[in-house]
Amino acid sequence: MAQINFDSTGIDTTSQFDAIPAGDYEAIVTASEMKSTKDGTGQYLELTSEIQSGQYQGRHLWDRLNLQNKNPKAVEIAQKQLAQLCHATGVLQVQNSEQLHNRPFVMKVAVRNDPERGPSNEIKGYKAKAATNAPAFQAPRVAASSAPAAPVMPWAKVA
């Protein structure tokens, strides 16, 4: 038996592992590791990403990119997602996955409904974070014409 002095009142008991809503979230990669697949015939890059702003700031999501797999479609999907992440972070040629750490990007998150485990999140893609100090788009201004307005004919319809 362990003697503890603990008061659970005032502690948020909601799970930190509940799925977050689908959407785009600003994030950074905080960890990465190559791991062997369950059957031992391939390897995947596991990326840990942390949301950087908003209601879910501090939450972690994981992506597993099958970079070495006997299924060529799985490898193709993984390479596309890794390329998206590279472009989103501005690191176009990667020698070590740590080069992708701590660089801001936006990840597209979906909710997957597993009948056995319930809802979970899946990262569907990556894109560059919009520059915050960039001026908002403005339509070009058209100079006022110095030509007189065309006369309105009495039979013309007025809009």
Contacts in CASP RR format, 6 or more apart in sequence:
PFRMAT RR
TARGET T0000
AUTHOR 0000-0000-0000
METHOD contacts of the structure
MODEL  1
MAQINFDSTGIDTTSQFDAIPAGDYEAIVTASEMKSTKDGTGQYLELTSE
IQSGQYQGRHLWDRLNLQNKNPKAVEIAQKQLAQLCHATGVLQVQNSEQL
HNRPFVMKVAVRNDPERGPSNEIKGYKAKAATNAPAFQAPRVAASSAPAA
PVMPWAKVA
16 59 0 8 1.000
18 119 0 8 1.000
19 111 0 8 1.000
19 119 0 8 1.000
19 120 0 8 1.000
19 121 0 8 1.000
20 51 0 8 1.000
20 56 0 8 1.000
20 59 0 8 1.000
20 61 0 8 1.000
20 109 0 8 1.000
20 111 0 8 1.000
20 121 0 8 1.000
21 111 0 8 1.000
22 109 0 8 1.000
22 110 0 8 1.000
22 111 0 8 1.000
23 108 0 8 1.000
23 109 0 8 1.000
23 110 0 8 1.000
24 106 0 8 1.000
24 107 0 8 1.000
24 108 0 8 1.000
24 109 0 8 1.000
24 127 0 8 1.000
25 51 0 8 1.000
25 52 0 8 1.000
25 56 0 8 1.000
25 106 0 8 1.000
25 107 0 8 1.000
25 109 0 8 1.000
26 51 0 8 1.000
26 52 0 8 1.000
26 53 0 8 1.000
26 104 0 8 1.000
26 105 0 8 1.000
26 106 0 8 1.000
26 129 0 8 1.000
27 49 0 8 1.000
27 50 0 8 1.000
27 51 0 8 1.000
27 52 0 8 1.000
27 61 0 8 1.000
27 104 0 8 1.000
27 105 0 8 1.000
27 106 0 8 1.000
27 107 0 8 1.000
28 49 0 8 1.000
28 50 0 8 1.000
28 52 0 8 1.000
28 101 0 8 1.000
28 102 0 8 1.000
28 103 0 8 1.000
28 104 0 8 1.000
28 105 0 8 1.000
29 47 0 8 1.000
29 48 0 8 1.000
29 49 0 8 1.000
29 85 0 8 1.000
29 89 0 8 1.000
29 97 0 8 1.000
29 100 0 8 1.000
29 101 0 8 1.000
29 102 0 8 1.000
29 103 0 8 1.000
30 48 0 8 1.000
30 49 0 8 1.000
30 50 0 8 1.000
30 60 0 8 1.000
30 101 0 8 1.000
30 102 0 8 1.000
31 47 0 8 1.000
31 48 0 8 1.000
31 101 0 8 1.000
32 45 0 8 1.000
32 46 0 8 1.000
32 47 0 8 1.000
32 48 0 8 1.000
32 97 0 8 1.000
32 98 0 8 1.000
32 100 0 8 1.000
32 101 0 8 1.000
33 45 0 8 1.000
33 46 0 8 1.000
33 97 0 8 1.000
34 43 0 8 1.000
34 44 0 8 1.000
34 45 0 8 1.000
34 46 0 8 1.000
34 67 0 8 1.000
34 97 0 8 1.000
35 43 0 8 1.000
35 44 0 8 1.000
35 45 0 8 1.000
35 46 0 8 1.000
35 64 0 8 1.000
36 42 0 8 1.000
36 43 0 8 1.000
37 43 0 8 1.000
37 44 0 8 1.000
37 66 0 8 1.000
37 69 0 8 1.000
41 69 0 8 1.000
41 70 0 8 1.000
42 66 0 8 1.000
42 68 0 8 1.000
42 69 0 8 1.000
42 70 0 8 1.000
43 66 0 8 1.000
43 67 0 8 1.000
43 68 0 8 1.000
44 64 0 8 1.000
44 65 0 8 1.000
44 66 0 8 1.000
44 67 0 8 1.000
44 68 0 8 1.000
44 69 0 8 1.000
44 78 0 8 1.000
45 64 0 8 1.000
45 65 0 8 1.000
45 67 0 8 1.000
45 78 0 8 1.000
45 82 0 8 1.000
45 97 0 8 1.000
46 62 0 8 1.000
46 63 0 8 1.000
46 64 0 8 1.000
46 65 0 8 1.000
47 62 0 8 1.000
47 63 0 8 1.000
47 64 0 8 1.000
47 65 0 8 1.000
47 85 0 8 1.000
47 97 0 8 1.000
47 100 0 8 1.000
48 60 0 8 1.000
48 61 0 8 1.000
48 62 0 8 1.000
49 60 0 8 1.000
49 61 0 8 1.000
49 62 0 8 1.000
49 63 0 8 1.000
49 107 0 8 1.000
49 123 0 8 1.000
50 58 0 8 1.000
50 59 0 8 1.000
50 60 0 8 1.000
51 57 0 8 1.000
51 58 0 8 1.000
51 59 0 8 1.000
51 60 0 8 1.000
51 61 0 8 1.000
52 58 0 8 1.000
52 104 0 8 1.000
61 107 0 8 1.000
61 109 0 8 1.000
61 121 0 8 1.000
61 123 0 8 1.000
62 123 0 8 1.000
63 81 0 8 1.000
63 123 0 8 1.000
65 78 0 8 1.000
65 79 0 8 1.000
65 81 0 8 1.000
65 82 0 8 1.000
66 74 0 8 1.000
66 75 0 8 1.000
66 77 0 8 1.000
66 78 0 8 1.000
67 75 0 8 1.000
67 78 0 8 1.000
67 79 0 8 1.000
67 82 0 8 1.000
68 75 0 8 1.000
69 75 0 8 1.000
69 78 0 8 1.000
81 123 0 8 1.000
81 125 0 8 1.000
81 126 0 8 1.000
82 94 0 8 1.000
84 125 0 8 1.000
84 126 0 8 1.000
84 127 0 8 1.000
85 100 0 8 1.000
85 105 0 8 1.000
85 125 0 8 1.000
85 126 0 8 1.000
86 92 0 8 1.000
86 93 0 8 1.000
86 94 0 8 1.000
86 100 0 8 1.000
87 126 0 8 1.000
87 127 0 8 1.000
87 128 0 8 1.000
88 105 0 8 1.000
88 106 0 8 1.000
88 126 0 8 1.000
88 127 0 8 1.000
88 128 0 8 1.000
88 129 0 8 1.000
89 100 0 8 1.000
89 103 0 8 1.000
89 104 0 8 1.000
89 105 0 8 1.000
89 128 0 8 1.000
90 103 0 8 1.000
90 128 0 8 1.000
91 99 0 8 1.000
91 100 0 8 1.000
91 103 0 8 1.000
94 100 0 8 1.000
104 129 0 8 1.000
105 126 0 8 1.000
105 127 0 8 1.000
105 128 0 8 1.000
105 129 0 8 1.000
106 126 0 8 1.000
106 127 0 8 1.000
106 128 0 8 1.000
106 129 0 8 1.000
106 130 0 8 1.000
107 123 0 8 1.000
107 125 0 8 1.000
107 126 0 8 1.000
108 123 0 8 1.000
108 124 0 8 1.000
108 125 0 8 1.000
108 126 0 8 1.000
108 127 0 8 1.000
109 121 0 8 1.000
109 122 0 8 1.000
109 123 0 8 1.000
109 124 0 8 1.000
110 121 0 8 1.000
110 122 0 8 1.000
110 123 0 8 1.000
110 124 0 8 1.000
111 119 0 8 1.000
111 120 0 8 1.000
111 121 0 8 1.000
111 122 0 8 1.000
112 119 0 8 1.000
112 120 0 8 1.000
112 121 0 8 1.000
112 122 0 8 1.000
113 119 0 8 1.000
114 120 0 8 1.000
152 158 0 8 1.000
END
